[in-house]
Amino acid sequence: MKLVVVGNGMAGVRTLEELLRIAPDLYEITVFGAEPHPNYNRIMLSPVLAGEQTLEEIVLNPWEWYGANGITLHAGKKVVAVDRRRRTVRAEDGTEAAYDRLLLATGSNPFMLPLPGKDLEGVIAYRDIADTQAMIEAARTHRHAVVIGGGLLGLEAANGLALRGMQVSVLHHGGWLMERQLDRVAGELLCSALEQRGLQFLLHAHTAALLGNEAGRVRAVRLQDGREVPADVVVMAVGIRPNIALAQQMRLHCERAIVVHDTMQTVTDARIYAVGECAQHRGIAYGLVAPLFEQGKVAANHLAHHGIGRYQGSLTSTKLKVTGIDLFSAGSFQGGEGTEEIVLSDALGGVYKKLVIQGDKLVGACLYGDTVDGNWYMQLLREGRSVQAIRDQLMFGEPAATP
C-alpha cells in the first residue's frame, strides 16, 4: 500500500516513526516537505537564534534516515493539489505520487498583522529555519529590533536578538507578558528579569503602522498613540493560523483547522488523516509539541490497522526557552469562582508559586523561578486524583508530600 505524507515536520515524521516501529513493511512511503531541509526540531529554533545551538544540532531525522527506512523524500516541494477521486498528490514542480492513505501534517502559518508597511524589507515572521537565518543575518548589520508580541515566541525572539547585540523593544498589547500562560504576578516577575537583561517593554502598546526609508526598509514602528519606536528589524510574533489551504481545496471539512475524529481520520474522508497544528479535534487545534506526538501515536495505530487507539485530547503545559529563566504553567492556573488558591511569593528571591484547587483536586499551577515540581503537578492534573490528604504539604513538592 502507498502512504503519502504532506508535511515533513515534527508531527508527520513522528507519526512515521511510530508506524515504522509497529508495522515497518506495511507501506511504500512518500513524504513531501515545503522546506529544503530534513525533519528538524522547530521548538529549538530559539536556542539557535540565541547562539546556543547550531542548525545541524537540531536536525531530528537526517537525510540518511529516510533512505535507511525506504522513504522517498521530496524536500523543498510544496504540494499544491490533491485529487481525492484519483488519489494522487501533486507538487508545484509537477512531481506526483499516488496514495492509498494520505496523512496531512501541514502545520501552521505565522499570522502577520495587516498593517501599512508589513511588506517592507526587514519585517520578519518567526516560524522556520529561513526566518531564523534572516534574523541572524540582520543582527550582524543592524542595531535596533522591535518584536511585536510578548508571548512565548516573541520573548524567545527578543532574547535571541539581544544576545546577538541588538537593542530590542517588545511591544505587547496586554497588561503583562505571556498573559495566556502566566498570571499577572508571574508575568511582572518575568518582565523585571528580562529588563535586567537589557530588553525594553512597552505594554498596552497597539501598533498602527510600520514606517520605511527611501530604500524600502523598515525604519520605525508607529503606535496608535503617535509614539515611534526605531526599528531596522521588526519581528511579528502575534500568533499562528493552521495551514488549511490545501485541505480546503480538497473540500475537506474545516473549521479553524481540519476536523478529525478520535482516530485522527478526517470526518470527510476515512482514507485521509491529519495530525499536528493543522488538525482540529473536539473543537481544539493544538499549537504545542506534546499533543502532536500523542496524535501521531494514534494515527500510526490506525494506519497500521491495529484500530484500537483513541485520541481524547491533551492537557498542555508551558515552558520558556530562555536560558536562566524558569517558568511553568498548566491547567486552570488563573483560578476563578469555585476554586481556592495556595500561593507562595518571594519577590526578592524571584520565586512565585500558585496552585489552584477545586474540590479536592489540583486543577492548575503557575510557577516562576522554581519549577522543579512542575512535572509532578502536571501528573496530578492529568490523573485528577484527590490531593486532600497532602494539601498542607502540596506547595513543597513531591518528596515532602509523598511519604
C-alpha positions in Angstrom: 0.0 0.0 0.0 1.1 3.6 -0.7 1.2 6.2 2.1 1.8 9.8 1.2 2.7 12.4 3.9 2.2 16.1 3.2 4.5 17.9 5.6 8.0 16.9 6.7 7.8 18.5 10.2 7.7 17.1 13.7 4.1 15.8 13.7 4.2 14.0 10.4 7.6 12.4 10.9 6.8 11.3 14.5 3.7 9.5 13.1 6.0 7.7 10.6 8.5 6.8 13.4 5.6 5.2 15.3 4.3 3.4 12.2 7.7 2.0 11.3 8.0 0.7 14.8 4.8 -1.2 14.8 4.3 -2.0 11.1 7.6 -1.5 9.3 6.7 -3.2 6.0 3.1 -2.2 5.5 3.5 0.9 3.3 5.6 2.3 0.5 6.1 5.8 2.0 6.5 9.1 0.2 7.0 12.4 2.1 6.6 15.9 0.6 8.1 18.8 2.6 7.9 22.5 1.6 11.2 23.4 3.3 14.5 22.2 1.7 15.6 20.5 4.9 15.2 17.1 6.6 13.0 17.0 9.7 14.2 19.3 12.4 13.2 20.3 15.9 11.3 23.5 15.3 10.9 24.3 19.0 14.7 24.5 19.3 15.0 27.4 16.8 15.1 29.8 19.8 18.4 28.4 21.1 19.8 28.6 17.5 18.8 32.2 17.3 20.4 32.8 20.7 23.7 31.2 19.5 23.4 28.3 21.9 22.9 25.6 19.3 23.5 25.2 15.5 21.1 24.2 12.8 22.9 20.9 12.4 22.3 20.1 16.1 18.6 20.4 15.9 18.1 18.0 13.0 15.9 15.1 14.2 16.0 12.8 11.2 19.0 13.3 8.9 18.8 12.6 5.1 20.2 9.1 5.7 17.2 8.2 7.9 14.8 8.5 5.0 16.9 6.2 2.8 17.5 3.7 5.5 13.8 3.3 6.0 12.9 3.2 2.3 11.1 6.6 2.4 11.0 8.7 -0.7 11.5 12.4 0.4 10.7 15.3 -1.9 12.2 18.2 0.1 11.6 21.7 -1.0 8.5 20.7 -2.9 5.2 22.3 -1.8 2.1 20.3 -2.5 -0.5 22.4 -4.4 -3.2 19.9 -5.4 -4.7 16.6 -4.2 -7.1 14.6 -6.4 -9.2 12.6 -4.0 -11.0 10.7 -6.8 -7.8 9.6 -8.5 -6.0 9.6 -5.1 -2.9 11.5 -6.3 -0.8 14.3 -4.8 0.9 16.9 -7.0 3.7 19.4 -6.0 4.2 22.8 -7.6 7.0 21.5 -9.7 4.7 18.8 -11.2 6.0 15.8 -9.0 3.2 13.4 -8.5 2.6 10.5 -6.1 -0.4 8.1 -5.8 -1.8 7.1 -2.3 -3.9 4.6 -0.7 -3.7 6.5 2.6 -2.9 10.2 2.9 -1.5 12.0 6.0 -1.8 15.8 6.2 0.7 17.4 8.5 0.8 20.9 7.0 1.3 22.7 10.3 0.6 26.4 10.7 1.5 29.7 9.2 2.6 32.8 11.2 -0.1 35.5 11.4 1.1 38.8 10.0 -0.8 41.9 11.3 -2.4 43.6 8.3 -0.6 46.9 8.9 0.6 49.5 6.5 4.3 48.7 5.8 4.1 45.0 6.6 5.8 44.2 3.2 8.8 46.4 3.9 12.3 44.8 3.9 13.3 43.8 7.4 9.8 42.7 8.5 10.1 39.0 9.5 7.9 36.3 10.9 9.3 33.7 13.2 8.4 30.2 12.2 11.1 28.3 10.4 14.8 28.0 9.6 14.7 30.6 6.9 13.2 33.2 9.4 15.8 32.3 12.0 18.7 32.7 9.5 17.2 36.1 8.3 17.2 37.3 11.9 20.8 36.2 12.5 21.9 37.9 9.3 20.0 41.1 10.2 21.7 41.2 13.7 25.1 41.3 12.0 24.5 44.6 10.3 21.6 46.4 12.1 21.2 47.8 15.5 17.5 48.3 16.5 14.9 45.5 16.6 11.3 45.6 17.6 9.4 42.4 18.4 5.6 42.7 18.2 4.1 40.2 20.7 5.0 39.5 24.3 4.0 35.9 24.2 6.2 32.8 24.3 7.7 33.0 20.8 8.1 36.8 20.9 10.1 36.7 24.1 12.3 34.0 22.8 13.0 36.0 19.6 13.7 39.2 21.6 16.1 37.3 23.9 18.0 35.8 20.9 18.3 39.1 19.1 19.5 40.8 22.3 22.2 38.1 22.8 23.3 38.9 19.2 24.0 42.5 20.2 20.8 44.3 19.1 18.8 46.8 21.1 15.4 45.2 21.4 12.0 46.7 22.3 9.0 44.4 22.8 5.5 45.8 22.0 2.7 43.9 23.7 -1.0 44.8 23.7 -1.7 43.1 27.1 -1.1 44.4 30.6 1.6 41.8 31.4 3.8 39.4 29.4 2.5 35.9 28.4 -1.0 36.6 29.8 -2.3 33.4 28.3 0.3 31.3 30.1 1.0 33.4 33.3 -1.0 35.3 35.8 -0.1 39.0 36.5 2.4 38.4 39.3 4.4 35.8 37.4 4.2 38.0 34.2 5.6 41.0 36.1 8.4 39.0 37.6 9.3 37.8 34.1 9.2 41.3 32.8 11.6 42.5 35.5 14.0 39.7 34.9 14.1 40.4 31.1 14.6 44.1 31.7 17.7 43.3 33.7 19.0 41.6 30.5 18.6 44.9 28.6 15.2 44.3 26.9 12.7 47.1 26.8 9.0 46.6 27.1 6.0 48.8 26.0 2.8 47.3 27.4 -0.7 48.2 26.3 1.0 49.1 23.0 -1.1 48.9 19.8 0.8 49.2 16.5 -0.7 51.5 13.9 1.9 51.3 11.1 5.4 50.3 10.0 7.4 53.1 8.5 10.0 52.7 5.8 13.0 54.6 4.5 13.8 55.6 0.9 15.4 52.2 0.2 12.2 50.4 1.2 13.5 49.1 4.5 11.6 49.4 7.8 12.9 52.3 10.0 10.4 52.6 12.8 7.1 51.3 14.3 4.4 53.9 14.9 1.9 53.2 17.7 -1.7 54.3 17.8 -0.9 56.9 20.4 1.6 58.5 18.0 4.8 57.3 19.5 7.5 56.0 17.2 10.0 53.2 18.1 13.2 53.0 15.9 13.5 49.6 14.1 15.8 48.2 11.5 14.2 44.8 12.0 10.6 44.0 13.0 9.7 40.5 14.1 6.0 39.7 14.2 5.2 37.1 16.8 1.5 37.6 17.2 0.2 34.0 16.8 -0.2 31.2 14.2 -3.0 30.0 12.0 -3.5 26.4 11.0 -2.4 25.9 7.4 -5.6 24.5 5.8 -5.4 26.0 2.3 -4.7 22.6 0.7 -7.4 20.8 2.8 -10.0 23.5 1.7 -9.0 23.0 -1.9 -9.6 19.2 -1.4 -13.0 20.0 0.0 -12.3 18.5 3.4 -14.5 19.8 6.2 -12.5 22.6 8.0 -13.4 25.0 10.8 -10.4 26.7 12.4 -8.4 23.6 11.2 -9.1 20.2 9.6 -11.8 18.4 11.6 -10.8 14.9 12.7 -12.3 12.0 14.7 -10.7 10.4 17.7 -8.8 8.1 15.2 -7.2 11.2 13.6 -9.1 10.4 10.4 -10.7 13.4 8.7 -14.5 13.5 9.1 -14.8 13.9 5.3 -12.6 11.0 4.0 -11.6 7.9 6.0 -8.5 7.4 3.8 -7.1 10.8 4.9 -5.6 11.5 8.3 -4.5 14.8 9.8 -2.1 15.4 12.7 -0.5 18.4 14.3 -1.3 22.1 14.2 -3.4 21.7 11.1 -5.8 19.3 12.8 -8.9 20.2 14.9 -10.0 17.6 17.5 -13.2 18.2 19.6 -13.0 21.9 18.7 -9.4 22.4 19.6 -6.3 23.0 17.4 -3.2 22.5 19.4 0.0 24.5 18.9 2.3 22.7 21.3 4.5 19.7 20.6 3.3 17.2 23.2 -0.3 16.9 21.8 1.2 16.5 18.3 3.2 13.5 19.4 0.1 12.0 21.1 -1.9 12.4 17.9 0.9 10.8 15.9 0.8 7.7 18.0 -2.9 7.3 17.5 -2.7 8.0 13.7 0.1 5.4 13.4 -2.0 2.8 15.3 -4.8 3.1 12.8 -2.6 3.4 9.7 -1.1 0.1 10.9 -4.6 -1.5 11.0 -4.5 -2.1 14.8 -7.6 0.0 15.2 -7.6 0.4 19.0 -6.0 3.8 19.6 -8.2 6.8 20.5 -7.1 10.4 20.9 -9.1 12.1 23.6 -7.4 15.5 23.8 -4.4 16.8 25.7 -3.6 18.7 28.8 -0.9 21.1 27.9 1.8 23.0 29.9 4.1 25.9 29.1 7.8 26.5 29.4 10.0 29.3 28.1 13.2 28.5 26.2 15.3 31.4 27.6 18.4 30.2 29.5 18.3 31.2 33.2 14.6 31.9 33.4 12.4 29.1 34.7 8.6 29.2 34.4 5.8 26.6 34.1 2.1 26.8 33.9 -0.7 24.2 33.3 -4.4 23.8 33.7 -6.7 26.5 35.0 -4.0 28.5 36.7 -6.0 31.7 36.7 -8.4 30.3 39.3 -11.9 31.8 39.5 -15.2 31.1 41.0 -15.4 27.8 42.9 -11.7 27.4 43.2 -9.1 28.0 46.0 -5.6 29.2 45.7 -2.4 28.3 47.6 0.2 30.9 47.0 3.9 31.2 47.9 5.5 34.5 46.9 9.1 35.6 47.4 9.6 38.7 45.2 13.1 39.4 46.4 14.2 35.8 45.7 12.3 35.8 42.4 10.1 32.8 43.3 6.4 32.7 42.9 4.2 29.6 43.0 0.4 29.4 42.7 -1.6 26.2 42.9 -5.4 26.2 42.1 -7.6 23.6 43.8 -11.2 22.8 43.0 -13.0 20.4 45.4 -10.2 18.0 46.4 -8.3 18.1 43.1 -5.4 20.2 41.7 -6.8 22.0 38.6 -4.0 24.5 37.8 -0.4 25.5 38.6 1.6 28.6 37.8 5.3 28.6 38.8 8.1 31.2 38.3 11.7 30.9 39.5 11.3 27.4 41.0 9.8 24.9 38.5 11.4 21.7 39.8 8.0 20.2 40.8 6.3 21.1 37.5 6.2 17.6 36.2 4.7 16.3 39.4 2.0 18.9 39.4 1.3 18.0 35.7 1.0 14.4 36.7 -1.6 15.3 39.4 -3.5 17.4 36.9 -3.6 14.5 34.4 -4.6 11.9 36.9 -7.2 14.0 38.6 -6.7 12.3 41.9 -7.6 13.7 45.3 -4.9 15.9 47.0 -6.9 16.4 50.2 -4.6 14.2 52.3 -1.4 16.1 51.2 -2.9 19.6 50.8 -0.9 21.2 53.6 2.3 20.0 52.0 1.4 20.3 48.3 3.3 23.6 47.8 6.6 21.9 48.8 6.6 19.3 46.1 6.5 15.6 45.7 9.2 14.4 48.2 7.7 16.4 51.0 4.1 15.5 50.2 4.6 11.8 49.5 5.6 9.6 52.5 
